Amino acid sequence: MYDTDSKGISFTAGFFILIALTAAGLLVASAISIPVWTKMTGTSIDEMAKSLGNPAYANVARIIQTITVVFAFFIPTLIAASLLSRKPLKLLGFTSGIRAGQLGLVVLIMIAALLVSVSLSRFNTMIPLPESWKTTFDKWEDNYNEQVKAILGLRNVPEYILALFIMAFLPALCEETLFRGGLQNFLTRSTKMPLLSIILVSIIFSAIHFSWYGFFSRFFLGFILGFIYHYSGKLWLNILGHFLNNVIAITAMYVAFDDQVIKYWGLLLLPLVIGLLLVFQRISYGSALVVKRSIK
């Protein structure tokens, strides 16, 4: 079916254009972040990489985090969508018409999926690795955790609320725009293979966090979010689901909840997650038809 909003660039080209723009966005974000760091901290660029996890530099770390997700994820996707369509927001899935049933199911799905993902993270740690790999992965994990803790702060209620915006809402908005509204959307329209697109983009989504111990967990959550996007075509549902996941994780850190008590019990909820996804697919069938027609 002819798309009157198309500017004539193929979605295959759009997929690779978006990857290139994202890489360029990372460079732009770095170029902006470096002077911000040196101005606010009074230290050199050499100190930046190893000091982002220092709680003393929490405010500048928060600013750099915001710059990164906006300039590397959100803006490149808007530019790519604008190159492909005269209605870029519609193309990405920023549309209305969300049903109450869909909202409720997304909340239930994400809560159950989060518990499953905690158990998957535990499973990740049990996989034997060569010692050199383990050393590298441990270093990645330590650096990531230090930076997250520094950005979050969580010493009081104002810092908790700020963390919900910087580490829960902004990543949900920008990451879902890039990975689901952009990459998965373009790849699905190009290949006509939704499942393959969801899997590939979920792998990329997990890999960019540079955390081996959270790889299967993030892949699983990425797959869930990809499924929700494909069968609804509503990016706001994805942003809500991603935001809820982040809120629960941050709140657990704020109240010092030890997720190790879940162990492998979370895997028992996997059938529930699958069942809820099937219900979501059924009630979103009308939306799915719209998505499928738009892919043609």
C-alpha positions as CSV (number, residue, x, y, z in Angstrom):
1,M,0.0,0.0,0.0
2,Y,1.4,3.4,-1.0
3,D,2.4,5.6,2.0
4,T,1.5,9.2,1.1
5,D,3.7,10.4,4.0
6,S,6.8,8.7,2.7
7,K,9.7,10.8,1.4
8,G,10.9,7.9,-0.8
9,I,13.8,6.6,1.4
10,S,13.5,2.9,2.1
11,F,13.3,1.6,5.6
12,T,16.4,-0.5,5.0
13,A,18.3,2.7,4.3
14,G,16.5,4.3,7.3
15,F,17.7,1.6,9.6
16,F,21.4,2.2,8.7
17,I,20.9,5.9,8.6
18,L,19.7,5.8,12.2
19,I,22.7,3.7,13.3
20,A,25.0,6.3,11.7
21,L,23.1,9.2,13.2
22,T,23.3,7.5,16.6
23,A,27.0,7.1,16.3
24,A,27.3,10.7,15.3
25,G,25.0,11.6,18.3
26,L,27.4,9.9,20.7
27,L,30.2,12.0,19.3
28,V,28.2,15.2,19.7
29,A,27.2,14.2,23.2
30,S,30.9,13.6,24.1
31,A,31.9,16.9,22.5
32,I,29.3,18.7,24.7
33,S,30.0,16.7,27.9
34,I,33.7,17.3,28.0
35,P,33.6,21.1,28.5
36,V,30.7,20.6,30.8
37,W,32.8,18.2,32.9
38,T,36.0,20.4,32.9
39,K,34.0,23.6,33.7
40,M,31.9,22.1,36.6
41,T,34.6,19.9,38.2
42,G,37.8,21.9,37.5
43,T,39.5,18.6,36.5
44,S,41.0,17.4,33.2
45,I,39.4,15.2,30.6
46,D,41.7,12.4,31.7
47,E,39.9,12.3,35.1
48,M,36.5,12.2,33.5
49,A,36.2,8.4,32.8
50,K,37.4,7.3,36.2
51,S,35.6,10.0,38.2
52,L,32.1,9.8,36.9
53,G,31.3,7.3,39.7
54,N,32.5,9.7,42.4
55,P,29.5,10.9,44.4
56,A,31.2,14.3,44.7
57,Y,30.5,14.8,41.0
58,A,26.9,13.6,41.1
59,N,25.4,16.7,39.6
60,V,27.7,16.8,36.6
61,A,27.2,13.1,36.1
62,R,23.5,13.7,35.9
63,I,23.9,16.4,33.4
64,I,26.1,14.2,31.2
65,Q,23.6,11.4,31.5
66,T,20.9,13.7,30.2
67,I,23.0,15.0,27.4
68,T,23.9,11.5,26.3
69,V,20.4,10.0,26.1
70,V,19.0,13.1,24.4
71,F,21.7,13.7,21.8
72,A,22.7,10.1,21.2
73,F,19.2,8.4,21.2
74,F,16.3,10.8,21.0
75,I,17.4,13.5,18.5
76,P,19.0,11.1,16.0
77,T,15.8,9.1,15.9
78,L,13.7,12.2,15.2
79,I,16.1,13.2,12.5
80,A,16.0,9.8,10.8
81,A,12.2,9.7,11.0
82,S,12.0,13.1,9.5
83,L,14.1,12.0,6.6
84,L,11.8,9.0,6.0
85,S,8.4,10.6,6.6
86,R,6.5,13.8,6.5
87,K,4.9,12.8,9.8
88,P,7.9,11.5,11.8
89,L,6.1,11.3,15.2
90,K,3.3,9.2,13.6
91,L,6.0,6.9,12.0
92,L,7.7,6.4,15.4
93,G,4.4,5.5,17.1
94,F,3.7,8.7,19.1
95,T,0.0,8.3,18.5
96,S,-3.1,8.4,20.6
97,G,-5.9,5.8,20.9
98,I,-4.4,3.8,23.8
99,R,-7.0,1.6,25.4
100,A,-7.4,1.3,29.2
101,G,-7.1,-2.5,28.9
102,Q,-3.7,-2.1,27.2
103,L,-2.5,0.2,30.0
104,G,-3.5,-2.2,32.7
105,L,-1.9,-5.1,30.9
106,V,1.4,-3.3,30.3
107,V,1.6,-2.6,34.1
108,L,0.9,-6.2,35.0
109,I,3.3,-7.5,32.3
110,M,6.2,-5.3,33.3
111,I,5.8,-6.1,37.1
112,A,5.8,-9.8,36.4
113,A,8.6,-9.5,33.7
114,L,10.8,-7.6,36.2
115,L,10.7,-10.5,38.7
116,V,11.5,-12.9,35.9
117,S,14.4,-10.7,34.8
118,V,15.9,-10.6,38.3
119,S,16.1,-14.4,38.2
120,L,17.6,-14.3,34.7
121,S,20.3,-12.0,36.1
122,R,21.1,-14.6,38.7
123,F,21.3,-17.2,36.0
124,N,23.7,-15.0,34.1
125,T,26.2,-15.0,37.0
126,M,26.2,-18.8,37.1
127,I,27.6,-19.2,33.6
128,P,31.2,-20.2,33.7
129,L,33.6,-17.8,31.9
130,P,37.3,-17.7,31.1
131,E,39.2,-15.8,33.8
132,S,40.2,-13.0,31.4
133,W,36.6,-12.5,30.3
134,K,35.4,-12.5,33.9
135,T,37.9,-9.9,34.9
136,T,36.8,-7.6,32.0
137,F,33.1,-8.2,32.7
138,D,33.6,-7.5,36.5
139,K,35.3,-4.3,35.6
140,W,32.4,-3.2,33.4
141,E,29.9,-4.1,36.0
142,D,31.8,-2.2,38.8
143,N,32.1,0.9,36.6
144,Y,28.5,0.8,35.6
145,N,27.3,0.3,39.2
146,E,29.5,3.1,40.5
147,Q,28.2,5.6,37.9
148,V,24.6,4.6,38.5
149,K,24.9,5.0,42.2
150,A,26.6,8.4,41.8
151,I,23.9,9.7,39.5
152,L,21.1,8.3,41.7
153,G,22.3,9.6,45.0
154,L,19.1,8.5,46.8
155,R,20.2,10.1,50.1
156,N,16.8,11.9,50.5
157,V,13.4,12.3,48.9
158,P,14.4,15.2,46.6
159,E,17.3,13.1,45.2
160,Y,14.9,10.1,44.8
161,I,12.4,12.3,42.8
162,L,15.3,13.7,40.7
163,A,16.5,10.1,40.0
164,L,13.0,9.2,38.8
165,F,13.2,11.8,36.1
166,I,16.9,11.4,35.1
167,M,17.3,7.6,35.4
168,A,13.7,6.4,35.0
169,F,11.7,8.8,32.7
170,L,14.4,10.2,30.3
171,P,16.0,6.7,29.5
172,A,12.5,5.3,29.0
173,L,11.6,8.1,26.6
174,C,14.9,8.2,24.7
175,E,15.7,4.5,24.6
176,E,12.2,3.4,23.5
177,T,12.2,6.1,20.8
178,L,15.5,4.8,19.4
179,F,15.2,1.0,19.9
180,R,11.5,0.4,19.4
181,G,10.2,3.4,17.5
182,G,13.3,3.6,15.4
183,L,15.4,0.5,15.0
184,Q,12.8,-2.2,15.5
185,N,10.2,-0.3,13.5
186,F,12.4,0.4,10.5
187,L,13.8,-3.2,10.5
188,T,10.4,-4.8,10.7
189,R,9.1,-2.6,7.9
190,S,12.2,-3.5,5.8
191,T,12.4,-7.2,6.5
192,K,8.7,-8.0,7.0
193,M,10.0,-10.3,9.8
194,P,8.8,-8.9,13.2
195,L,10.1,-11.7,15.4
196,L,13.6,-11.4,13.9
197,S,13.5,-7.7,14.3
198,I,12.4,-7.9,17.9
199,I,15.2,-10.4,18.7
200,L,18.0,-8.5,16.9
201,V,17.1,-5.1,18.4
202,S,16.7,-6.7,21.9
203,I,20.3,-8.0,21.6
204,I,21.5,-4.6,20.6
205,F,19.5,-3.0,23.4
206,S,21.1,-5.3,26.0
207,A,24.6,-5.1,24.6
208,I,24.9,-1.3,24.7
209,H,24.6,-1.4,28.5
210,F,28.0,-3.2,28.6
211,S,26.8,-5.5,31.4
212,W,27.3,-9.2,30.9
213,Y,25.6,-10.1,34.2
214,G,22.5,-8.2,33.1
215,F,22.6,-9.4,29.5
216,F,19.8,-12.0,29.6
217,S,17.7,-9.8,31.9
218,R,17.8,-6.8,29.6
219,F,17.4,-9.0,26.5
220,F,14.2,-10.4,28.0
221,L,12.8,-7.0,29.0
222,G,13.7,-5.7,25.5
223,F,11.9,-8.6,23.9
224,I,8.8,-7.9,26.1
225,L,8.9,-4.2,25.1
226,G,9.4,-5.1,21.4
227,F,6.4,-7.4,21.6
228,I,4.2,-4.7,23.1
229,Y,5.3,-2.2,20.4
230,H,4.7,-4.5,17.5
231,Y,1.2,-5.5,18.6
232,S,0.1,-2.0,19.6
233,G,2.1,0.5,17.5
234,K,1.8,2.8,20.5
235,L,5.2,4.0,21.6
236,W,3.7,5.7,24.7
237,L,2.9,2.2,26.0
238,N,6.5,1.2,25.7
239,I,7.7,4.4,27.4
240,L,5.2,3.6,30.3
241,G,6.4,0.0,30.6
242,H,10.1,1.0,30.5
243,F,9.5,3.8,33.0
244,L,7.7,1.5,35.4
245,N,10.6,-1.0,35.2
246,N,13.0,1.8,36.0
247,V,10.9,3.2,38.8
248,I,10.6,-0.2,40.6
249,A,14.4,-0.7,40.3
250,I,15.2,2.7,41.6
251,T,12.7,2.4,44.4
252,A,14.1,-1.0,45.4
253,M,17.5,0.7,45.7
254,Y,16.1,3.6,47.7
255,V,14.4,1.3,50.3
256,A,17.5,-1.0,50.2
257,F,15.5,-4.0,49.1
258,D,17.8,-7.0,48.4
259,D,16.6,-8.6,45.2
260,Q,18.8,-11.7,45.9
261,V,15.9,-13.0,48.0
262,I,14.0,-13.6,44.8
263,K,16.7,-16.1,43.6
264,Y,15.2,-18.3,40.8
265,W,11.6,-18.0,42.1
266,G,10.9,-15.2,39.5
267,L,11.1,-17.8,36.7
268,L,7.9,-19.3,38.0
269,L,6.2,-16.2,36.7
270,L,7.3,-16.8,33.1
271,P,4.0,-18.6,32.2
272,L,2.1,-15.7,33.6
273,V,4.1,-13.2,31.5
274,I,3.5,-15.3,28.4
275,G,-0.2,-15.5,29.1
276,L,-0.5,-11.7,29.7
277,L,1.3,-11.1,26.4
278,L,-1.1,-13.3,24.6
279,V,-4.0,-11.4,26.1
280,F,-2.4,-8.1,25.1
281,Q,-1.9,-9.4,21.6
282,R,-5.6,-10.3,21.4
283,I,-7.0,-7.1,22.7
284,S,-4.5,-5.1,20.5
285,Y,-5.3,-7.1,17.4
286,G,-7.0,-4.1,15.7
287,S,-3.9,-2.0,16.3
288,A,-1.7,-4.8,15.1
289,L,-3.6,-4.8,11.8
290,V,-2.9,-1.1,11.4
291,V,0.8,-1.7,12.1
292,K,0.9,-4.6,9.6
293,R,-0.8,-2.6,6.9
294,S,1.6,0.3,7.4
295,I,4.5,-2.0,7.0
296,K,3.5,-3.0,3.5
